[in-house]
């Protein structure tokens, strides 16, 4: 359960790394860090997107610690350094997003609440944003506020490559005809983030893209290929729950939504429409930015951090 350190992507100092038991007892890799400066502001719980891993967020973790936050994070089941269910460990599979929610419960109970200082805030990207919104409508949330970057509320048409109605039908039919654990049409073992920079849909920052790819070259076991038909079915099901017109009205935790203007992974329009329906929330569009806002060029990241700091009342930053 160790962390992979590279010269251009060193492990932030002072981590506590290990495994905790997911809802079904399977091992999930976690890491946590104390803040590196005061005043102490509590803990940011960092939740990744699909196919991501802790090492991808070292820079963000350092940024958060320098703002006075402790950080706690873990790899979702089925990816990164956590338990993988299928014999082909490159397949990104889940039966229901409720499994992710139950793992968050164990993460908070076993790792965060005993060892990390309150108050607690959630920062989640893409698929992680979907899962955190499911949590945000429930009573007794651990989080004072939630910040989401490019949350997966609906897929971008470019990502699906076919009419959305046909893709949903394909996912349902495939699941019920025994194809749940098969790759989606056209999917393979090639890890997400392993494509050429010129054709990538994640970031316009070559250096950060190269850094993330270097991690996968050194530790290919962290990589994840295409999703399975079952994952796609679970994703469409969860998206439908969240984008129901009444769902946003039931969100009980203040939420700040960030959308990327050139997102080809998730629907920017769906994020904006959700933001309009929120009773307690804010929406920020970062124009010119691709899907991975926190892996983007500094010009885009600075816009994110300016809004983040204002939202959480961070006034004096490290030099």
Secondary structure as UniProt FT lines:
FT   TURN            7..8
FT   STRAND          16..21
FT   TURN            23..24
FT   STRAND          27..33
FT   STRAND          43..47
FT   TURN            50..51
FT   HELIX           54..57
FT   HELIX           58..65
FT   TURN            66..68
FT   STRAND          70..74
FT   TURN            77..78
FT   TURN            80..81
FT   TURN            89..90
FT   HELIX           98..107
FT   HELIX           108..112
FT   HELIX           113..115
FT   STRAND          120..125
FT   HELIX           127..136
FT   TURN            139..140
FT   STRAND          143..149
FT   HELIX           157..160
FT   HELIX           164..176
FT   TURN            177..178
FT   TURN            180..181
FT   TURN            185..186
FT   TURN            192..193
FT   HELIX           197..199
FT   HELIX           206..218
FT   HELIX           220..222
FT   STRAND          227..228
FT   HELIX           229..242
FT   TURN            245..247
FT   HELIX           248..250
FT   STRAND          254..260
FT   TURN            261..262
FT   HELIX           268..277
FT   STRAND          281..286
FT   TURN            287..288
FT   HELIX           293..295
FT   HELIX           298..312
//
